[in-house]
Amino acid sequence: MLHKLNLEHVLFLDIETVPEHENFDDLNPEMKQLWADKTKYQRKEDFTAEEFYDRAGIWAEFGKIVCISVGYFTFKGENRSFRTTSFYGEEKQLLIDFKNLLETHFTKAHHLLCAHNGKEFDFPYIARRMIIHNIALPYKLNLFGKKPWEVPHLDTMDLWKFGDYKHYTSLKLLTSILGIPSPKDDIDGSQVRQVFYEEQDIDRIIVYCEKDTVAVAQILLRLRQEELLGEEEVVSV
């Protein structure tokens, strides 16, 4: 079925997230307690709630999105290109801008969203943060009432599972074993908080996010046994 998929109908994406506040002490007392309650099973007795706060970006209730990068294929005859762009800045506005892209260019029934571990992380995270900001969900993220086969999402990790529901494979591992140039040649997800808050280098995060988006597209190409994208075919717009 993957070979029948029109690549021009797929919007590839990746998000980068950080704790909503730079420091644990920036939370009000209620949120401090809620954070402690939320993470007590993950922390056990190894970390205090404050020590564990640098991981708050993983949870949409305590984190925020600082970058959404998207990519899409275009074909002109035999010429192929993959165009990337990113939304960043104030979270509510970047979510609105991303929603506008979906509703302007990727709203048809045949359009799909694709991410690595997107069904467990990227797609629900974006939806939750939109609801928190009182932004009406775009059709592609509103799953209420949809049957499983009606959900317009592709997930490269899900495709790699081949039905093995308990199997997890990171983007870095999958690109490595499939012979795809690694997108993790600068920073990794655990460093995004530091780069955002301490170094205040959003450009570095954007480059990292766009590389992950390209990697997701490369994985789909490999699953289709198609030639990988060359550097000259990837265009940032």
GISULSUL-V322990 format. One record per backbone hydrogen bond with DSSP energy under -0.5 kcal/mol. CO is the residue of the C=O (numbers start at 1). NH is the residue of the N-H. If there is no record, write none. Layout:
co=CO nh=NH
co=CO nh=NH
//
This chain:
co=1 nh=4
co=1 nh=5
co=2 nh=5
co=5 nh=7
co=6 nh=9
co=7 nh=10
co=7 nh=73
co=9 nh=112
co=10 nh=12
co=11 nh=114
co=12 nh=71
co=14 nh=69
co=16 nh=66
co=16 nh=67
co=18 nh=64
co=23 nh=26
co=24 nh=27
co=28 nh=32
co=29 nh=33
co=30 nh=34
co=31 nh=35
co=32 nh=36
co=33 nh=37
co=34 nh=38
co=35 nh=39
co=36 nh=40
co=37 nh=40
co=39 nh=43
co=40 nh=44
co=43 nh=46
co=43 nh=47
co=48 nh=52
co=50 nh=53
co=51 nh=54
co=52 nh=55
co=53 nh=56
co=55 nh=58
co=56 nh=59
co=59 nh=62
co=59 nh=63
co=62 nh=20
co=64 nh=18
co=66 nh=89
co=67 nh=16
co=68 nh=87
co=69 nh=14
co=70 nh=85
co=71 nh=12
co=72 nh=83
co=74 nh=81
co=76 nh=79
co=79 nh=76
co=81 nh=74
co=82 nh=235
co=83 nh=72
co=84 nh=237
co=85 nh=70
co=87 nh=68
co=90 nh=94
co=91 nh=95
co=92 nh=96
co=93 nh=97
co=94 nh=98
co=95 nh=99
co=96 nh=100
co=97 nh=101
co=98 nh=102
co=99 nh=103
co=100 nh=104
co=101 nh=105
co=101 nh=106
co=102 nh=106
co=108 nh=111
co=112 nh=11
co=113 nh=154
co=114 nh=13
co=115 nh=117
co=115 nh=118
co=115 nh=156
co=117 nh=120
co=117 nh=121
co=118 nh=123
co=118 nh=124
co=121 nh=125
co=122 nh=126
co=123 nh=127
co=124 nh=128
co=125 nh=129
co=126 nh=130
co=127 nh=131
co=128 nh=132
co=129 nh=133
co=130 nh=135
co=131 nh=134
co=134 nh=136
co=138 nh=141
co=138 nh=142
co=139 nh=142
co=141 nh=143
co=143 nh=146
co=147 nh=150
co=147 nh=151
co=148 nh=151
co=151 nh=153
co=152 nh=113
co=154 nh=115
co=155 nh=159
co=156 nh=160
co=157 nh=161
co=158 nh=162
co=158 nh=163
co=159 nh=162
co=161 nh=164
co=163 nh=165
co=164 nh=167
co=170 nh=174
co=171 nh=175
co=172 nh=176
co=173 nh=177
co=174 nh=178
co=175 nh=180
co=176 nh=179
co=183 nh=185
co=187 nh=186
co=188 nh=191
co=188 nh=192
co=189 nh=192
co=191 nh=195
co=192 nh=196
co=193 nh=197
co=194 nh=198
co=194 nh=199
co=195 nh=201
co=200 nh=202
co=201 nh=205
co=202 nh=206
co=203 nh=207
co=204 nh=208
co=205 nh=209
co=206 nh=210
co=207 nh=211
co=208 nh=212
co=209 nh=213
co=210 nh=214
co=211 nh=215
co=212 nh=216
co=213 nh=217
co=214 nh=218
co=215 nh=219
co=216 nh=220
co=217 nh=221
co=218 nh=222
co=219 nh=223
co=220 nh=224
co=221 nh=226
co=222 nh=225
co=230 nh=233
co=230 nh=234
co=231 nh=234
co=233 nh=82
co=233 nh=235
co=235 nh=84
co=235 nh=237
//
